[in-house]
């Protein structure tokens, strides 16, 4: 992807120098077990990377969503900067559940203090449940967990000669857009992925496989996983059997991890939806639920919630544009 990424990102370099995401470490006290915890504290960021259709906001450079969650490596109490410190108090019975009963369970076996962001979000959700937070807040943590999985995905499973062919297709497609107007870069490149995907059925041989790989790269980057799964069979003809097996496993492991979080998020969002009273909040939540179902491949449920989203209150124009685009993918 090197040549394509350099071409896409070159115009952003000066902006990144000015608006780069920066953070610093601070030591804080875990309110559950009293241990000292090192947290990343965000100092500045940007939105140069745009926003995915499910509201995953992307910076140019380091991604805040991967920096802001915090976890105590001793007891796994988890939260954000404001959830730690000597002034934060949690009930005695909750402390016992965390420190004595060990009720916070990381998704992975932790061998050291380096805990992936998506594992931290799962632990934040568990902490929210123990501390009695509302369903919508719990759902938010799972949604962020799905974004964290998405943001760390980077496939390096392709042989060098195949990767070069894929890069050339991506670069050719970018050039075909001329001096396109920059806006929501994530949405623009998602559309490019669907455009490449639409070409695949009319191609054959290696050209078909490499175009499918190019489309998958863009679509997987922005979490358009149902379309990625549809495209996988078209890749086989361009890869050796062992290379395809590794590539498919890399893709599907990431998709399944993302979907674990999406299923959890939609579960808590649906439980919390009836607690909302403002039309704009109801509309936004219906949209979020619809997006989760679409990304899970449950199209009929997605259509239902998109419809509910359109019924409530004044909707921002970009919501309507998003829904029109999403419905075309179903």
N, C-alpha and C positions, 0 to 999 in steps of 0.2 A: 504493500500500500504506500510505500515511501514516496514515490513520485507524485501520486495523486494527492496525498496529504500535504506535501510541500506546496503544491499549486493552490490548493484550497485555502491553506492557512497563511500564505505569505503576506496577504494584505492585512492580516490581523496582528502582525508582529509588533508594529509601533504601538498600536492600541494596548496590546498586552503589557508592554513595558510601563504604560501609564496606569492601567486599571487591573493589574495582575491580582490574583487571589493571594493574599498573604495571611499568615497566622503565626502565633507564637505559643509556646508551651507554658502552662502554669501548673503548679502543684496545689492540689486541693484535698480536702479531707473527705473520705467516704462516710456518709452519714449512717451507713449500716454497720460497718465493722471498724471504722476509725482509721483504716489504712490511708497512706498517702497515695494519691492517684495523679498521674500526669495527663492533663487534657490539652488538646489543641484548641486555642481560642482564635476565632476568625477576626482579623483586623480589617481586611478589605476584600472585595471580590468584584465580579462583573457578570454580565449576562450575554457575553459575546457569542456563546455557543448556541443560543436560542433555547427553545422549550419544546420538548416532545409533546405529542398530542394528549398524554396523560399528566401533563404539568411537571414533568421532570425537567427542572431548570438546569441549564448547562453553562458553565463558565468557560472562557478561553483560558487554558492553563489548568492549574489544580482545581479539582471539583470540591466545593464546600460540602456536598452531601457525604463525601468520604472522610471529611475532616471533623465534623461537628459532634458525632456521637461519642460518648465516653463510657467506659466500663472499668470497674474496679477489678483488677486481675486476681484479687484475693477471694472475694465473695460473689462477684459478678453483678453486684448492684450496678444499674446502668441508667443513663439519662444524658442530659446536656449540661452545659456549664452551670446554669442556675439550679440544677438539681444536686449539686455537690457543695461542700463547704461547711464550716463550723456552725453556721447559722441555720442550716437545713436540718429539720427534725422529722423523723418518721416514727410512727407508733411502735411501741415496744414489741407488740405481737408480730408486726411485720419484720422487725429486726430479727426476731427469733426464727421466722420462716426462712429468712435469707441466710443468716449466719450459722444457725444450729441445724435446721432441717434441710439446708442446701437445696431450696426449691427452685433456684434459678439455674437452668440447664443450658449451656451453650450448644449450638447446633453441631459444632465440631469439637473433637478432643483438643484442648488447648495445651500445648507443650511449653509455651512461654508467654510473655506478655503481649506478643504481637497478635492482636485479635482483629480479624477482618471487619470492615464496616458493616457488612450485611449481618454478621453474627451479632454485632453490637445492637443493631436495630431490633433483632429478634429478642435480645435480652432486655432492651428498653421496653418492648411490648410486654414481656413477662413481668417486668418491674411495675409497669402501669397497672397490670391486672392485680398484682399483689397489693398495691397501694390504693386500689379502688378508683382508678381513673375511668372516665366515661368511654363508651364504646367507640365513638368517633376518634378520640385521641389515640386509642389503641390501634384502630384501623390506620391512622396516619403513620404510625411507626412501621407497620407491615408494608405500606405502600413505599415508604422510603427505603425499606429493605430491598424491595424489588428494583428500585432505581440503583441502589448500590451494587447489586448483582450485575445489572446492565452496564453500569459505568466501568466496571473492571474487566469486562469481556474484551479480549483481544486475541484473535485467532492467529497463531503462527504455525498452523498444521499443514500448510500447503508447500509442496516442493518449490524450489526457487524458480524453475522455468514456468511453472503454472502461475505462480504469484506474479511474475512479470506480465504474463498475458492478461491477468485480471487487472493489474494496475493500468495497463494500456487501455483497456475498455473503460475503466473509470475515468481516466484522463480524457479520452475521446468524448465521453458523454458530457463531462464538465465543459469542454471547449465548445461543444455544440450549443451550449446555452449562451455563448457570447458574454457580453458584459451584463450579466444578470443583476437585477436589483437585490442588494442584500437586505434581509429583514430577519425573519426567524430562520436561522441557518439550519436548525434541526428539522424543521418542517420542510424546508426546501430540499434537503438531502434525502429525507424520507420519500418525498415525491419522486426524486430521481431513482430511488430504489424500486418503486412501483413501475416507473417507466421502463427500466431495464427488465424487470420481471415480465412485463407485457410482451417484450420482444422474444422471450425464450421459446415459446411454443412454435414460432415461425422459423426457428433455426435448427441446425442439425450438427452432429459430430462435436468436435472440440469447441467450436464457436458457441454452440448451445450451452455446453458445460461451463465454459469460462464466463459467459454472460450471466448464467445463473449464479456463479460464484461471486461475481461483481454485485449483483442484486442482493444476494444474501449478506454480503459485507455491510452494505448500507442499511438494509432492513433489520438485521440483527443488532447493529449498533444502536438503533432507535427503538428496539423492543417490538418490532412488528413480527412477532414469532409465528402466528398462523401462516403468513405468507412464506416465511423461511421454511417451515416444515413442508409446504407444498412444493417448494423448489428443490428440495434435497435430492429427489430421484433423478432430476435432470443433470446433476453433478457427476453421477457415477461414470458416465462415458469418458470423462476427461481426467479421471484419476485411477491409479492402480488400486486394486482391491484393498490392500493394507492401508494406503493413504486415505481412501474414502472412509474406512472404518474408524481411523483416528479422528478424521475431520468431523464425521457425523457424531461421534461420541463427545467431542469438544462442544459442538453446537448444542446437542440435546442435554448434556449435563447442565449447561448454563440456562437453557430454557426451562428445564424442570426446577432448577433452584429459584428462578425468577417466578415461576408459577406457584411454587409453595407460598411465597409471600403474597402474591396476588389473590390466591384463594383465601388466605387469612384476612387480608384487607377487606375483601368484599363481604366476608362473613360478618365482620364487626361493623362495617358501614351500613349493611342492611339492617342490623339490629339497632343502630343509632339513628337511622334516617327518620323514624317517627318522632324523635325528640326535637327536630328542627321546626321552627315556626315561621321564619322569614322566607318569602318566595324565592329570593335570589340564592339563599343558602340551600334551599330544597332543590332548586334547579341545578346548582353546581354539584351537589352530592349525587343527584340522579345521573348527571353526566359522568362523574368519576366512576360510579358503579357500572355504567354502560361500557366505559372504556376498559375496565377490568374484565368484564365478561367478554368483550370483543377480543382482548389479548389472550384470554383463556380458550378461545375458540367456541364459546357458547353464544352463537349468533342471535338466536331468538330472544334470549334474555337481554342481550345487548340492545337489540331493536326496541324492546319494551321500555328500557330505561332511557334510551335516547328520546323516545316519544314523550316520556314523563318529563324529561328535562325541558322540552320545548313548551310544555303547558304552563309552567310556573313563572310568572313575573317577566320583567324586562331582561332579556338575555343579551350580553355583550355580543357584538357582531362577530368577533373571532370565534365564539362558541358555535354560532350557526355555521360558520365556514368549516370548522373542525367537524361538526356532525355531518355535514354534507359529504366531506371527504371520507369520513369513517364508514358511512353507510354504503359508499361505493365499494368498499373492501369486503363487505359481508356477502 
